[in-house]
Amino acid sequence: MDLGCQCEVDETGATFAENAHLKAVAYAMTCRRWTLADDSGLEIDALGGAPGVRSSRFAGPAATDDDRNARVLELLAEIPDERRTARYRCAVAIADPTGGITFEYEATVEGVIGRAPRGDGGFGYDPLFIVGPGDTTMAELPGVAKDVISHRGQVGRAARVFLEQVLLDGGT
């Protein structure tokens, strides 16, 4: 549905939570509507938390998912498997029509970075991100299984509970 309301938000936050907050407030104040915004990405311990909030721009502004994955593999080439720990992080913020933040939530899913891309599902770093105790990448997981464990699935479920309560209370 096109609500006829647009705005540009510079993601200048130092954290995913700050970027979600910036986006939620800007859209709520511009559009005068309840607004849910999120920000998410990959944090790799051996890279000091990079790509972090620059996950989508990690290999340059015009880079593809394949380019970003290749860059990660290049930087981790000499890093032993036990030091390739990583996590996906997602933060969500919900703002009321005045721009007041009414809900914030953050979730992670822990994993390790594999040595080569595997799987056709998902996007971004999913072909590199091995999740759980096995050797399955996020890109190899069926959609429903991925939604259950993913960082985005977790924040989505938390936001839904909050929004359902707002609707039950009549939007106050």
N, C-alpha and C positions, 0 to 999 in steps of 0.2 A: 504494500500500500504506500503510495507516495503522499506524504503529508505536506509537501510543498515547503519544507523547511530544511535548509542546508546551512552548514557552517564548517569552516576549516579550523582544525585544532592542531597546533604544533605539539608533538609528543616530546616535551622538554623535561619530563620528570626523570629523576634518577632511579626510580623503581617502577615496577609494573603497577603497583597500587597508586602511585602519584599520577601516572599517565591515565589510568582508568578514571580517577577523580577529575582530572582536567577535562577529559572528554565528556563525562556525565554532566558536570556543571555547565560547560559551554553549550551543549545541546539543550539542556533543560532551560537555561536562561534565554537562548535564542528562540526555541520553539514553544516555550511555556507549556511543556508536557513532562510527565514522568519520563525519565530517561535511564536506561541501563547501558553502561559502557564497560568494556573490559580491555585488558591488555595482557598479553602473554608472550612467552618465549622460552628459550632453552638456556640453562645455566650449566656450564661445564666447569667442574672444580679445578681441573688441571690448567684451565685457561683463566683462572681468577674470577670465575663467574660469567665470562663472555660465552656466547655473544650477548646474553642478557637482554636489556631493553633495546638493543640494536639488532635483535635476531633477524628481522626482515631486511635489514640493510647491512648485514655483516660482511658480505663480499662486494659491497658497492651498491649504489642506488638502482642499477639496472640488472642486478644479478638475479638469476633464476634459482629455484630450489636446488637444482643440480650443482650450480656454482657454489652456493652456500655450503652444501654438503661436502663438496670437494675441498673447500677452504678448511672446514673443520678437520677432515681427514689429513690434510697436509700439516696442519698445526699439531695434530696428535700423533703423527707418524712414529715418533720415537717414545711415546708415552706407553708404559706397560699397561696391560689390561686392568690390573687392580687399581690403577690411578685414573681410569677413564670414567669415574663416577659423574653423574649428571642428574638434572631434574628438569622437568617441564614445570613452569610456574604460571598460574593465571590469577589475576586479580579482577574483581568486579566491583563497581560502584553504582549505586542507584541514587539519583537525585530527584527531588520533588520539582514541581513546575517553577518554583522560585530559585532553584539552583542549590537548595540545601541538601547535603548528602544525608540520606536516611538509612543507608545500608552499605556496608563494605565487607568483603569476604575474599580470602586468598586460599588457594589450594596448590598442592604440588603432587607430582608423581615421580618417584625415584627410579633411576635406571643407570645404565652405562652406555657409552658410545661404542658401537661395533667398529669393525675394521673395514667394512664395505657395506654399501647400501643393499637392503633386502626388502622385498615386498612392494606391492603395487597400490596398497590402500593408503589413505591419509594424504598428507602433504608436508611441506617443509622438511623438518629434520626427522620425520617419522621413520624413514628407511634406515636411519643410523641408530635410533634410540631403542635399545633393548630393555624391556620392562619385565619386572618380576623375577622369580627365581630361575626361570628357564632361559632360553636363548631366542625368544620371539621379539621381533621389532614391532613397534606400534603400527608400521605399515603392513605387517602380516596378520594383525588381529582383525577378526570380523568386527563390523561396525558396532554392534550391540556390546560386545565385550570391551571394546575400546571406550565407549561412552561410560561404561560402569566404572572404569578405573582412571579415566583421563582427568587431568587438571581442569579442563573446560567442563566436563560432565559434572564434576564436583561443585564448581561454582554455579553452574546452571541450576542444579538441584537446590542449592542453598538460596539462590535468588528467587526461584519459583516459590519456595515456602514463604519467603518474606512478602513477595508480591500477592500471593493468595491471601495472606493475612491483611494486607492493605486493602484489597478488594472487599474482603469480608467486613472490614471496618468502614467501608464507604469512601476510601481514598484519603483518609485523614492520617 
